[in-house]
Amino acid sequence: EFMEKHEVSKLIGAPPGYVGYEEGGKLTEAVRRRPYSVVLFDEIEKAHPDVFNMMLQILDDGRLTDGQGATVDFRNTVILMTSNVGARDMMKGTTLGFSGSGGSDHFDWDKMKGTILDEVNRLFRPEFLNRLDEMIVFRPLSRENMMKIVDIMLSDVRERLTERGIDLVLSPEVRDRILERGYQPKFGARPLRRAIQTIIENRLADYLLEPGNARVSAVEAYLQDDEVLFRALSERPEEAPPLAQAFKT
């Protein structure tokens, strides 16, 4: 959103005589109203250079002048910035996308961390880096980390089903299949969402819409012949409304 020069004015507000002058800036107005805030700039390396010039004043003086000439105090604000600088080098350094815990992996990580910091020093100006309190380089996601992400995403699916009166049980093999299909070293954990939609949500919807499954109240996902299948564990009593009515809003 702030890759173009003219978009930078959205942060501090338009100068006098320009459209939007009375609205104020997204950043300055938010901090003025809530000075004890945490502000996150995601993928900061994609921002226009003028954004970094603006950040110099915030990081150095703890204040920023908006488009209306008012000074906004940032001394009680925590500024976080994330970046994907060096991500390609990190992908080259991990064989299967999962980091290990052995000594050789630790040595490789130290080398990879140095490569990433070298790329940071090459991309960002020294006067900007010198004003940062700390730089943290994250390790690649381990298999245990990825499985926790899978469980978090699956909990969202379970909550939606619970609202419809359905309980979902997954075997460990199904969770492993989601992790196997959904994780790609090039794209990180984001494809996990598509894997859950394809393997669980779409197939489960087809299963529940089949004749005879209208009163299913608990269903199990299991792996058989390298394919994820579903089977009913319990059904609603006869007096309970059928599944088609439960889905009505």
Secondary structure, 3 states (H helix, E strand, C coil): CCCCHHHHHHHHCCCCCCCCHHHCCHHHHHHHHCCCCEEEECCHHHCCHHHHHHHHHHHHHCEEECCCCCEEECCCCEEEECCCCCHHHHHHHCCCCCCCCCHHHHHHHHHHHHHHHHHHHHHCCHHHHCCCCCCCCCCCCCHHHHHHHHHHHHHHHHHHHHHCCCEEEECHHHHHHHHHHHCECCCECCHHHHHHHHHHHHHHHHHHCCCCCCCEEEEEEEEECCEEEEEEEEECCCCCCCHHHHCCC
